[in-house]
Amino acid sequence: MSSTWSLTGFLQCICGPRPGPGTAAGEEARPIAIYHPGDCFGPEGALVQDDALQAQSGTCTLVLLGPVYTVDPERPWAEGIAVVDGRIARVGTEAEVLSLASPGTRVIRGALVLPGFHDAHCHHFSAGLRICREERGELCLIGLDLPAILEQVRLKASTVLETDPIFGTGFDRAEVVASLRKRGISPCAALEEVAPGRTVVLFDSFGRCAWATKSAFAAIPLGPGNHVLFESKGARRSGGFLSASSAGLVDLLIDGTNILMAGLPRKNVHLRPDGVSYEEDDHGNPIGMVFDPWCSQLGGLRPPEPSAFKQDGLLRGLTEVRSYGITAVSDALITEQCAEEYGALFASEAVADGLPRVSLCLRVRAEDWTVTPKHTLQRLADLRAKLDMSAVQTTRAESGETARRPARLVCRMASLEVCGAVAEGRALMLGSYGESKPSSDSKNGVDAQKSLLGGWQPRVLRDAVRQLAGDGWSIHCRVPGEGAPSLALDALEAAEQELAELPSAASIPESLDRRNALTHLHHVESADISRFKRARCSAVLAPHTLHPDFAAGLEESNRAALGEERFRRIAPLRELQSKVLTAFGSDWDVIRDPLLGLSPLAGIEAAVTHRAPGCSSGEVWCPEGRISLEEAVRMYTLDAARTMFLDRFSGSIIEGKCADIVVLESNLWDIPSDKIHTTKVEYTIISGRVVSSAASGVDK
């Protein structure tokens, strides 16, 4: 930890930040705006000013010294911060902040002080559960080839009871599929060889593909709520749901001649010269591996997990998150049951005070909405009333003054999965798969592929968005395909226009403030980018994927499906960031290693360099998409806070905001950009309390 300032750091404090990557020396650095030109969410000032006045009185408990990058355009750099009652009381020179210190004030000097990072799209709950499950005995398949995976399953089958199901996570689907093709054997048959008659369920590294045995599929209960994926002579459609025996379903999965998976026909049967046959779908995936919603159905075969176990998983995930300097995080896709676990964990202020702030995105399934929209709305409203802490007022015992309590848990966002991934053949594209360019008539392209929506037909989607928005929910749409943003923006624009025409639109209360977002925004047409502001919509991207190594993993599955031109336009960061409020979210644990897949510093490096972590030369992924260090930091702090309803409390270092701060061991402006991901987080501070310290090696 640096004990003195460098001359460079001092000059930056006086003169402002140095030019970012891509800005020549002598040129004026790109201005840093606290409100992005594409921001449609409105100002934050009034409450912060009130809180700043309240923060002036009281005892200073913490002073932070070092180059302070505030993400405040009026004062981007400072020398120090003084903290009173968990809030930032003073931002200024070292002398100014030390003037508030008392003999009991803790003083920390760091190489760089930043606002706490905000992860706008994460799956830390499921990641924490995965960690706990692996400790309990589930298989970790990361980095294993097909023979090693099968050997792990065989060994596990030999050590547990025959009635015990076997679960595992993390296999590389592309590698396993290629190996199965060479062997000419179906996935089910491969597992049956090493665990005959056993219930085995394995999930890929993305958690969106399941590989299972016949016994596992046979154990899935049928009836209302199960998505229609299969049909043949032995199964018929009945009211939109599958009506068949479990045995008949398994026969269809393994030996069927007309299998539907998310609307795509599976009819390809390949015959090897030696007469061994196996089936694969239109995109080369052998029958026996399934995608959502069957992943959720198969995951439900786990033995019941008590609430205490789930809360332990949630706590593990949040603890991992805060160790990387993340002071606020959005759980991007959770069920109502998971939301209840948040309520139970955060009910204890002693526990909640040491955890990152959380913004919840509640999953709304097309199946639920189509059947019971009013009931779905009521359930969501009940959860919001129970869990949302973003507007809680508290009274100070010593003074009797009423103050706004800093948000710990925000429950104001609904998540709709508009389509699946490109690699799964479930993304909604404007043109056919394999075309070099999207269809010139984009609307016809969308209409031609309605079967790929996984339940959200355009009319149903519009109805859901309109009613959810009218009930005060912000809508987060998962839109991997370029046709999906167009469809989502259609629905969001229509809803915003309708709501704007209401007589009460001019006086919408804060509780109904809507902050929509498109997530998993891998592909988007330039014409659609201009529509975000009208839809009160931001963009959320995963920066950790913006480098050649990750892109190479997409090539086999995506390049042929998209065509070269569309493939090269994956995640147009620079174009989006210049026109739309754009926030960063890790999507952890898609990349399981948290150092590379969760750490904001790894994401910032990838956004700035578009190279694999640690690479100072070599291939650059879409070089025209790179952004400056200042922009990347803002997208991981204030811009992310805007999408999470937390910007009134955090996201920038301004007097009156909560002291949610991260202290780094190195100044990011003083080190090579390929070393950013190796920088250690020395302190994570939430509401003026040190909750994670690298120096002590323990979380406090």
N, C-alpha and C positions, 0 to 999 in steps of 0.2 A: 504494500500500500504506500503510495507516494506521500512523503512528508512535506514537500515543498512544491510550489508551482513551477512549471517550466516557463521559459520566456514566451514560447509559442502560446501556451495556455493563457498567460497574462494578456498578450496582445489580442487574443480572441475575445477575452472578456471586455476589453476596451473598444475594439474595432468591429466586433461581430465575427461570425464563423467564417472560416476560409471557404473558398469555392469548393463545391462538391465535385465528384467524379464527372467528367464530361464538361466542366466549366474551365476554360483556359485562365491561366494566371492573368490578373489585370482586368478581367471581365467582372462585371457586377454579378454576385451570386443571385440565384433565383430567389425572389422574396418568399418568405415563409408566412403563409396566411393561417391564422387560427381558424378561420372559416373558409373552407375550400370554395372556389368558384362554382362548383357543382353541388355545394351543400344546400339542402332544402329544409333543414331542421330548425332553423331559427336561432336567436341569440341565447346566451346563458347568463348574462351579466348580473341581473338583479340579485339573485340569491347569493352569488359569490360575494358581492359587495357587502351584503348584510353579514355574511359569515366572516368577512375580513374584519369588520368592526368588532365582532364578538371575540375574534382571535387575538385582539390587541391586549386584552386583559388576561391575567393569569400568570402562572409560573412557566418559564421556558424550561422544557425538559430535554430538548435535543437541539444541537447546532450541527449542521453539516457544512463542511468547508471543502473547497476544491472548485475547479471549473464546473459551473452549473449550467447545463443547457436546458432552458425552461420550456421550449416549444410555445413561447409567448412572443408574438411579433413585435410587441412594444418594448420588450426587453429580453432578447433571445439568450443572452449570457449574463451571468452574475457570479459573485465570488462565494456566496454562502446563503444558507437558509436557517431561520430560527423557527422552532416548532413550539407552539403553546396549545395545550389541551387537544392534542392530536391534529391540529390544523397548522397550516403555514401562516405564521404571524408576520414574518419579515423576509423579503428577498432583496438582497443588496450586496454591499461591499462586506468584506470580512469584518471591518470595524463596526459596521452597522448591526450585523447580526450578533456579534459577540457582546454588544452593549446590552442585549437582553438576557445574557447568560447570568446564572447565579452559581454559587459554589457547588450545587448539586446537579448542574446541567451536564449531560453527556455530550462530548465533542468528538465527532468523527470526521477525519479528513480523508478524502478519496481522490483518485486520479480523474474521475468523471462522475458527476451526479446528474441523473436523468429523472424525469417522471417515471413512475412505475409502469412497466409494460402492460398492455391490455391485449389479450388474445381473443379476437372477435369470433373465432370458430374453432372449438376444441371438443374433444370427446374424452375428457379426463375421468368421468365417472366410469365409463366402460373400460378405460385403460387401467384404472385402479382395481376394478373387479377382475380384469385379466391377470394382473399381478397377484392378487390374492388367490385366484383359482389355480394359477401355476404353482404357488406355494403349497396349495392343498393337494396337488398331484396331477393337475391337467398337463398335457404334453405341450412343450414349447418346441415348435417345428421350424423356427426361424433359421434359415441358412442350410437346411437339410435337403438332400436330393431324394428322389423317390425311394431307392433302396433303404436309405437311413430312416425315412419316415415310416415305411412299412415295418422295419425292425423295431422301431420305438413302439408301434402299435402292438406288434407281436409280444414284446416283453411286457407291456402293460397288461395285455390280455392274460398273460400267464401269472400275474401277481394279484389280480383283483377277482372278486366273485363273478360268476358267469352272469348274474343279474345286474351287475354294476355297469352303467354306460361308460364309455371311454370318450373323452373330449380332448381336443387339441386345437391350437391356433398358430397361425403364422406361416403356413406353407406357401411357396411361390407357385401360383396357379399356372403361369406360362411354362415354367420348367416341368412341373408335374404332368401337364397336358402333353408336352412334347415327349416325355418319357413314356407315357401311356400309349401314345401313337406308335412309338417304336416297338413296344411290346405287343401291340395289337390286343389290348385288354381294356375292358371298361373300368372306370373307377371303383364301382361297387365290387366287381369281381376281384380286383386287386386287394381290396380290404378284406373280402371274404376269405381269401387264401390264407391270410395271417391271423384273422380273428373270425373263424366260421361261426355263424349264428349269433354274433355279438352285436350290440348296439354301439356303433362307432360314428362319431360326428366330428369332422375336422373343418376348421374355418381357415380361409386364406389370409394373407397378411393384411388385406384391406377390410376383412370382416364382412365382405359382401358376397362371398361364394362359399357354399358348403359342400363338402364331399362326405358322403355317408353310405352306410350299408343298408341292405334291404330291411333289416330289423328296425333300423332307425326310422325309415320312411313309413314302415307299417305301424309304428307307435304314434304317428301324428294323428290327433283326433280330427275327424272330418265334421263338417257342418257349417252353419252360418258363421261368417268371419274368415273362412279360408278362401284365399284368392283362387280363381279358376286358372289352373295351369295345364290340366290334362283333359283330353277327351278321346273317346274311341267307342267301339260297340259296347264296352263294359262300363262306360261312364257317360252320363248325360248331364246337360246343363239344366238346372232347376232354380229358377228365380235368381240367376246370376251367380249361384254357388255350385260347387261340385257335389254331385250325388253319386257316390260309388262306395264299394267296400274298400277297406284298407288293403286287402290282398290284391284286389283288382288294380288299385293305384300303383302298387309296387310292381306288378307285372307290366303295367304301362311304362313305368319309369325305365325299367331295364330292357324290356323286349318289345315295347310298343311300336307301332308303325306310324302313328300320327300323334305326336306329342307337341303340345303348345307350351312354350315357356315365355311368359311376358309378351304374348302376342306373336312370337316368332315360330314358324313351323319347324319341327325337328324331324326330318325324314331321311337324312343322309346315312346310308349304310355302306361302309367300306369293307371290302373283302381282300384279305391278303392272299398271296399265291398258295399258301398252305391251307387255305380254306377257313382260317380263323376270321370271324367278322366282329366288327365293333361299330357302334353308332356315334356320330358326332353331329352337332348342330350346324347351322349355316355359317357360323363364325369359327368353326374348328374346335369347339369345346365338346369333349365326349359326354354322352348322356350319362347321368349319374352325379354330375355336379350341377347344383342349382343356385340361383340367385335369390334376392329378396322377392317376395316376402317369406320364401321358404327357409331362409337363414334364421329368421326369428322363430318360425315354427319348430325348427330343429333345435335351436337354442333352448326352447322351452322344455326340452326333454331332460334338462339337468335336474338333479334332485332339488327339492325346495330349499331356497337359501333364506335363512332368517334375516330379519331387518337389521340386526346387529352386524351380520356379515356384510350386508350391502353398505351400511354406513361406514364400516371399516374400509371397504373398497373406495367409497367416495372420499374419505379422509386421506387415503393413500394417494389418490389422484391429485387432490388439491395440494397436498404437501409437496408432491413432485413439481407441480406447477409453480408454487411460490419459490422453490429453490432456484428457479431460473429467472428470478426478478419480476415475475408476473404478479401484479397486485390485483388484477381483475381479469375474469375469464368468462366466456360465454359457452355454456353447455349447449351444443348446437342441435341436438336431436334427441330429446328424452321423452319417455313415456310418462303418463300421469303417475304411475306407480313410483318411478324414479324421482319425480318431483316431490312426492310425499316424503321420501328419504331426506331430501334437502331440508324440508320443513322440520323434520325431527332433529337433524344435526344442527341446524342453525337456530333452533329454539334455545340452545344454551349460549348465552352471550359470552361466557368464558371461552367456549370453543370457537365461536364465530369471530371473535375479535382477533384471533391469530390466523385467520384464513383469508384468502383473496376474496374480493367481492365477486359475486356470481350473477350473471344475467342468464335466465333460463329461456330456451326455445322449446316450447311444448309441441310435440309431434301431432299433426292432424292427418289422419289417414283418409284416403279417398273412400275406402270401404265404409268407414264409420260415418263420414259426412253424408254419403249417398243414402244410407239407411236411416240415420237419426240425426239430422243437422241441428234441430233445436236442443236435443239432449246433449249433443257434443258441445254446443255453445254454453249450455248451463254448467256442464262439468268444468269447462275451462274457466268460466267466470267464478265458480266456487273456489277453484285452485288459486286464481289470482287474488281473490279476497283473503285467502288464507296465507299465501306465501309472499306476496309482493310487499317489500319493505322500502320502496323507493320514495314514498311520500309520508313517512312516519314523522310525527312531531313529538319531541320530548321536552320535558321541563327540567331545567337545572335545579337541583335540590338546594344549592347554596344561595342562589339569587332569585329563584322563581321565574326566571326568564324562559320563554319558549324558544326553542331552537330547532332547526331542521336536523334530524338525525341522519348521519351519513348512511347511504344505502349499503346494505350488506347482501341482500338478495332481491333481485329484480325479476318479476314474472309478468312480462308484458309482450312477449313475442311468440307467435305461432309459426311453426315450421311445416312447409308443404313440399314434399318431394315430387317435383313436376315430372322428372324422368330419371332413368338410370344412367349408368356410365356408358361411354362409347365402347370400351373394351367388352362390355357385356352385350353389345348390340341393342341396348335399350335407350340410347340417347336420342332425343328428338332433334333431327337435323333439318335444315332448310332444303337440302337436296338429298338425293339418294346416297347411300353409303358407296364410297369409291369414286364419286364424282370429283373432278378437280376443282370445280367451282359450285357454289350453291345455286339452286334454281333461281332464274331471273324473277320468277313470280313466287316470292317467298311464302305468301299466304297459301298458295296451292301446295307448296312443299310441305307446310305444316299440316294442312288438311289431309294430305295423302298418307300421313304417318300417324294418324290418331291412335292406331293400335299400339303404338310404342309408349303411350303415356302412363302405363301402369295404373290406370284407374282414374286419373285426373283428366277427363274429357274437357274440352274448352268451356262448354256451358257450365259444367259442374264446378270447374275451377273459378270461373267468374262469380258464380253464386257464392262460393265459399269465401273468396276474397272480399266481396262486397259486405257480406254479413259479419265477417270477422273484423274488418276495418271499422264498420259501423258500431261494433261493440268495443272499440278502443284497442284492438290488437294490432301490433305491427306485424307485417307478414314477411317472413324470410323464406324465399323459394330456392330450392336446390335445382340448379339448371345447368348440368354439364354440357348439353348439346346446344348448338347455336340457334336452333329453332325454339328451345325452351325459354331463353330470355325473351324472345319475341312474344311468346304465348303469355308468359308471366307479366310482362309489361302491359300487354293488352288488358289483362284483368286488373292490374294495379291502377293503371290510368283511368279505366272506367269507374273504378270504385272511388278514386280521389275526386274525379269530376262530379260524380253523384253527390258525394259528401260536401263538396264545396258549394253546391247549389242549395244546400239546406239552409233555412233561415238562421239557424244557430251557428253556422260555420264560422262567423267572425269572432265568436266568443267560446271557442273550443277550450275546455279546461285542460290543465296540464296532464291530468290523468288519461286524456284521450289523445295526447300527442303521439303521432304515428311516425315510426322510423323504419321503413321497409328496407329490405336488402335482398340482393341476389347473391347466392353463395355457390361455390363450386363453379365459378364463372370461367370455364376453360375456353369457351368459344362464344364470341359475340360479334354481330354485324355492326359495322361503323354507323349505319343508319339508326340502329337501336340505341347506341350510346347517348344520342341527343335526347332520348325519351326518359332517361332516369330521373331528371329533376321534376318533370311533370308528374311522375309516379311517386314522388317523395321517397326516392330509392337510392341506396348506396350500393357499392360493390364490395364484396369480401373475397379476397384471394389468399391462397396458401403460398407464401414466398419461398418456402423450403423446396418447392418443386421446380423452381425457375433456373435449372442448370442442366448441362448436357447429360450427366449420369442418370438423372431421373427421367429426362426426356427419352433417353435411349431405352428405358424400360417401357415407355409408351409406344415406341416405334412399331414393334411387331404387331401389336393389337390395334393401334390407331392409324398408322400411316395408310395402310391398305383400305381401311374403312372410310377415311376422310378425304383421301387425295392429298397431294403434296401441298397445294396452296393453303388449304384449310388447316393442315397439320402444322404448318409453320406459323399460323396465327394463334396457336394455343396461348391463352393468358396474355393478351396485349396490354401489358402493365402500363407502359408510358402513355399510350393513347387513352386508356381509361382514367389514369390518375390525373391527366391534364384537364379532364372534362367532368369527372364524376367523383364525389366523395368516396374514396377507396380506403378500406381498412384491411389490415392483415390478420389472419388467423391461421394457426398451425395445422389444423385438422388432425392433430395428434390423437390416436397413435397410428395413422396411416404409415408414417415412417416410425418404426417402433423405438429406435434408439433416441431417447429424449435429447441427447446432446446435438443431434442432427435434425430431429423431427419435431421437437417442442421448443427448444431454446430460441427466443426472439433474436438473439445475436446471430445465430445461424441463418435465420430468415432474412435479417437485414443484410448480411453478407451476400446471400444469393440474389437479393433484389438489386444490390449495387453492382455486383460483378457479373451475374448470370453465368458463373462458372461453378464447377463442383467445389465443395468446401475445401479450402486450403490450396486451391490451384491459382498460381500467379500468372500462368500462361496457358496456351492451348485454346481449345474450342470455346467459343462464347455462344450461349444459347440466345438467339434473337437479340443481337447487340443493340438494336434500335429501341428495345424495351427497357433498358437499364435506367435507373433513377439515381438521384443524389442521396448521400448519406442523410442529409437533413430531411428529405422527403420520406425516406424509409423509416427514420425514427418517429416522425410525426404519424405515419400510418400505423405504427405499432403502439402509439400512445393516444394522442388527442383524437385522431380520426376514428380509431377503434372505440374509444370511449363514447364518441357521438352515437355510434350504431348501437351501443349497449345501454343508453340512457344514464350514463355515468359521468358525462362531461361537466355537470354542475359540481361534482365532488372531486374529480380526478382527471388525469390525462395531460395536465400541464402544471407547471409550477407557478402558481399565482397566489398571492396573499388571500386567505380565506378558504382555499380548497383544502381538502384532507392531505395530510402529509404522507402520501403514497409515493414512495421514492425508491430508486435503486441506485446503489453505489457500485461502480465498476473498478477493477484493478488497473485498467489502462484507459487512456483517453482515445476514443475511437477515431478522433481526428488526427492523432499523432502516430498511428500504426498503419502498416500496409493493409489494404482492404481484405486481402486473403487471410488475414490473421484475426479478423473480427470475431469469428465463431469460437476462437480459442480463449477469448477474454473471459475471465472469471467474474461472477457476480459476488461481490464481497458482502453486501448487506441488502436484504429486502426489507423495506419498512412500510408498514400499513398503519395509517392513523397515528403516525409518530412512534410506533412501537416496532422495534427490531424483531421480526418474526423468523428470519433466516440469516445465518451468519456463517460464511465460509471460514472465518478465522477460528471459530469455536468448533466447527464441524457438526453442530447440532442446531435444530430449529428451536426457537424460543416461543 
